[in-house]
Amino acid sequence: MQSQTSQSDPVRVLFLENIHPVAVERMRSEGYVVETLGRALDEDELIAKLDGVHLLGIRSKTQVTAAALAAAPHLRAIGAFCIGTDQIDLRAAAESGIAVFNAPFSNTRSVVELAVAEIIALTRRLTEKNAGMHAGVWDKDATGSHEVRGRSIGIVGYGNIGTQLSVLAENLGLKVYFYDTADKLALGNAQRCDTLDELLERSDIVTLHVDGRPGNSGFFGEEQFAKMRPSSIFLNLSRGFVIDHEALRRHLVNGHLSGAAVDVFPKEPKAKGDEFQSALRGLPNVILTPHIGGSTEEAQSDIGSFVAEKLHKYVQEGSTTLSVNLPSLNLQQAPDTHRIALLHHNVPGVLADVNSILAGHKVNVEGQILATRGEFGYLLADIAIDYPAEILAQLSNMATTVQLRVLS
């Protein structure tokens, strides 16, 4: 795909799924035209709404497919106002010259605090005590209730959330084990397990904090639940499709597991108030929450500011810092220059070709940077204000060009 875009038209923004008002205000302050919707859209609805849209903001429920991207020729960037980006076809976005940004750190603390609260609540059997009290039953009994101090927690996935949970759990007196397929540095006194089975054998509490890559689908099922310690506790605040919910229910009902907390589900309602269905409903020793791990006012405000700023910087400066699908780079613009942003296929000689075109028209380069990532390369070049229009046509028509933008 070869294309050339400019900054001349007003930037149209579509925000779905109740993006925080701070993001809306940030974009409008820059003169962007912003439309908001409070729910997720299915593919057909999204395709219809993307007509003429330059920037799209979503959370976790809207699926941005290759078909939706193909129907959105004006789309420049997508902001995932959450951690995960598995709801977006990242390869198709890159092939269309669409940058994708997320918020990998902003809601980490909120997710960790929810996990800690649920661990304590389940270890003390607060869900059952609370239900009994509401039913008029006074059940003052210590049986099955424990302190978390001195118990062991197994963290599956030792990324931004897993590591922060590791630190707080140790401060509460828990013995911390973790398992990750990547080589990660243990924080504090946490101990790495070489296998998932080893972690399951050692842990009184097992909590999942893995990402949404396809390989994680269904990886925790009947076999893994059976290997957990008797009367242990299970938490999943990562992705709904990584566990077998029917298997979890069986191990809770038969008493093998003493409790569970689940925040994410394979199929989630699109909008607030829609009916929720799950095999785990009705179990007194289960905490069910509607995908609210990162849903605190503090986290959503931080996410709104962070992702909105990434989208704005990409539109105005071409910055791709922390993009999840394009090469990451940033260049301070030289004064009295025009900036060219060129996304291209990652093959040898592109930079030489670009500079040859510029030199052929005696156009001076005041600043330049190039980075590559997988199949794609990304170039920012600040050139003298006076340049012939022919160079844009030549750059756009290079066989390696995916997208060319003139930013200023």
N, C-alpha and C positions, 0 to 999 in steps of 0.2 A: 504494500500500500504506500503510495506516494501522495503527500498532501502538503499544503502550505496554508497556514492560518495566521491571522493577525489579531491585534488587540483593539481594532477600531469599533467593533460592535459592543453594546452593553453586555456585561457578563450576566447570564441567567443561572440561578442556583435553585436546585430542588432538594429540600431536606425532608426526609421521611422518618417515621417512627419516633416522633417527639424528641428531636434533637434539641439540646438545651438552648434556651433563649440567648445565652451569651454568644453562641456561635452565629445565630441569626443577626444579632446586633453588630457583631464584628464584620460580617460580610456586607450588611447594609451601610455601615459606616464608610466602606470603601466604594460605595456607589453601585454595588451589585444589586440586581433585582432578585429577590428571594421569595420562593413559594414554599410553604410548609404543609405537610400532611402528618397526622398523628398516628398513622398505622403503616404496616408493611404493605407492599403491593406484590401481586403475582406477576408472572412474566408478561402476559398480555397487557395488564394495566400499566406496568412499568414502561413497556415499549411505547404505549400511547402517550405517557407523561413526559418522556425524554425528548420529544420533538423540540428542537431549538435550545435544549439545556446544555450548558457548558460545564457545570459542576454539580455532582450528585453527592448527597450525604445520606448515609444509611446507618442502621445499627446491625443487629445480628440476624434479623428475620428475613429481610428482603434478599432474594437470590438474584444476583446480577450475572446473568448467563451470557454466553457468547452470542446468542441470538439477540438479546437485548442490546449488547454493545454494538453489534453490526447495524442495528436500527437507529443508532445515535451518532451520526457523523460529526455533530458539533461538540460532543463530550470531550473535555480535556483532562479531567481528573475526577477521582472518586475518593471521598473521605469516609472511612469506616470509623464511626464514633464509638469504638469499642476496641478490644484487644484483637479478636479473631478476624481473619480475612478469608476463611474458607468458603464464605457465602458469595465470593466474587471469583469469576474466572480470570485469574491473574495473568495467565499466558495470553488469552484473547485480548485483555486490556492492553498489555504491552505491545502486541502486534498491531493494535489500533492506535498506538501512541498515547494511551491514556494512563496517567500516573495514578497509583493507588497509595493512600496514606492511612495509617491507623494510629491508635493511642496505646503503645505497648506498655506504658508505665503508669498512666494517670489513675487507673482504678485499682491498682495492685493492693493498696492498703485496705480498701473497702472489701475486696474479696477475702483477704486474709482475716480481717476482723470478723466477718461472717463465719468463716471456718472455725475460728477460735470459739465464738459464741456457741456454735452448734456442737462442737466437741464437748464443751462443758455441760451444755444442756442435756446431751445424750448420756454422758457419763454419770450425771446426777439423776437421770430418768425424769427430767423436768416435764417432758411432753406428757408422760403418763400421769404424773402427779397433777399437772394442770388440768388435764381432761377429767380426772376424778373429782377434783374440787368443783369444777363447773357442773358436774353431774350430782353434786351434793354429797360426795363420798370423802370422808376424812381418813386418809391413809398415811398416818405418820409412822413410817417404817424405813429403816436404813438398808434393807435387803436390796442388793443389786446396785446401790448408789456408791460412787467412788469419787475420790479426789483425782484430778488429772496428774498431780505431782507423783512422780515415780513410775508412771505408766510409759508405754512406748508408742511413738507415732511413726508410721511409714509414709513418706511423701513420694508419690509416683509422679515424676516430672519436676526437675529441680531448676526451673527457670526463674523469671522475675517474681512470680507469686510463690512458688515453692521455696525459694531461698528466704524470702521475708517471713513466711510462715515458720520456717526452720528456726529462725532467730527468736521469734516470739514464743514458739512452743518450748524452746530450751529455757527461756526466761520463766516460763510457768512450771518448770521442773520436769518436763517430759524428756525422755530419752529419744533422740531423733535419728531415724534411719532414712535414707533416700535411695531411689533408683532412677537412673536416667540413661537413655541410650547414648547420649553424648558424654564426653569427659568433662565433668563439672567439679569445681573446687568446693570442698566441704567447708561450710561456715561454722564457726564455733566448735563444738564437740560432736557435730553431726557425723555419722558414719555412713559411708557409701556401701550399698549392697551390689554384689556383682550380677545378681539375677533378681527378677521379680519374685520368684519363689522364695528366695532367701528373705526378702523384705516381708512377705506375707507370713512367714514362719515366726518372725521376730516381733511383729507389731500388734499392739492392742487396738490401735486405730489406724486405718488405711484411708488416705485421702488422695484423690486424683487431681492433678494439675497439668494435664497434657494438652498439646495443641490439636488443631483440627485437621491435620494432614490425613489423607484417605487411609493410610496404613494403620491409623489408630482406631478405625471403625471396628467395633465389636471385640476389641482386644481383651476386655475384662468380662468374663462370663462364668458359666457354671464351674469350670475347672478352677478358676482363680478364687471364686467365692468359697469353694469347698476347701481350699488350702489355707484360708484365713483362720486365725485362732478362734476357738470356741468362745462365744460371748464378746467377740470383738465388735468394733464399730466401723462403719463404712461411710465415706463422704465422696460425692462427685459434684464439683463446682467447675468442671472444665467444659466438656461437650456431651450432649445427650446421647450421641450415637456410639460412644466408646464402651458402654456397658449393656449387658443383657438385663433388662428390667424385670422380666419374668423370673429369671434365675435369682435375682436379688430378692424378689418377693418370696420365693420358696425358702430361701435361707433365713429370712426374717420370721416367716410363719412357723418354721420347724424349730426355731430357737437357736439355731447355730450362730446367728448374728444377733446381738442384743439391740442394735439400733442402726439407723441410717439417716443421712441428710442428703437430699438431692435438689439441685437448683436448676438443672438443665435437662432437656428431654428431647427424644428423637423428633417428635412432632409437637410444636408449640403453637398455641393460638396466635392469630395475627394481631389481635387488638385487645385492649383492656376490656374485661367483661365477657369475652367469649368463653365458651365452656372448655374446661380442661379435662382431658381423659388420661388416665394412667393406671397401670397395674398396681401401683403403690398407694393409691388412694384408700383411705379407711384404716390403715395400719397405725395403731396408737404409738408405736415406737419409731415412727418415721417423721422427719421434718421435711415438708415439701414447700419450696419457695419458687415463685414465678420468674426465674432467671434474673434475680436481683443482686447477684454477687457484686456487681459494680454500680448498683443503683443507689448511691447516696448523693445528696445534693453537692457535696464537696467534689466527689469523683466526676459527676456529670458536668459540673461547671469547668473543672480542669480539662476534661476531655473536649468540651466544646471549644474552649480557648485554644487548646493545643492543635486540634485537627483543622479548625478554621484558619489558624495562622499558617499551617502547612499548605492548605489550598491556595490561600492568598499569595504566599511567597512563590508558589509554582506558577501561578498565572502572571504575576508581575515581574519576577526575577528569574524564573526557570529553575529555581532551587528544588532539588529532589532529595534533600537530606532526610533520611529515614523512610524513603519510599520503599514499599515492600515488593515492587515488581520492576523498577527501573534502576539503573546505576545511580548511586547516591553521590551527589556533588553539589557544591555551592561556590559561587565566585562573586567577590565584591566587584560591583560594576565600576569600570573606569569612567571618569567624568567626560562629558561631551562625546558620548559614543552611542551607537545602536547595538542592541544585543540580539544575537541569533542563537536559537536553541535548536539543535539538530539531533533527533533520535534516529539511529541507523542500525543496520545489521552489523554484528561484530565480526568484521573480516579485516585482514591486514590492508593498510593503505588508505583508509578513509581520511585520516587527518591530513595526509599528504595531498589527497585529491582536493579537499576543502581549501587548503592553503594555496594550492596551485591555481584554483579558480579565483581566489581573492588576489593573489599576486598578479594574475593575468590581467586584472582590471586595475592594478596599482592601488588596491585597497589595503590600508595599513591595519594590522591587528594590534589592538591596545591591551587586550587580555584574553586568555584562552585556557580552557581546562577540558579534559576528556576523561571519562571513566567507562568501564565496561562491566557487564554483569550477564553471564550466560550468553545468550544469543544476541544481546543488544549492547550497543554503545551509545553514549550520550555526550554531546559536545556543547559547551557554551563558549561563544566568542563575541567579544566586544570589538566592534569595528568603527572606523571613522564615520562621522555623520554623513558625509557626502560619498555616496556610492551609487553606481549604476544599477537600475532595476534588474538588468540581465543576470546579475550574480545570483539573485534569488531563484530565478527560473533554472539556472544551471545547477544550483545546490539541490533544489527540489527534484530535478530530473535525474539525479545520480541513481544508479541501479541499487545502491545500498540504502537510500533514504527511506525511512518509515514516516517521519513527520518533520516538517520544518516550520518553526514559528519565529516571527520577528516580534520581539517583546517591547522594544522602545526605539 
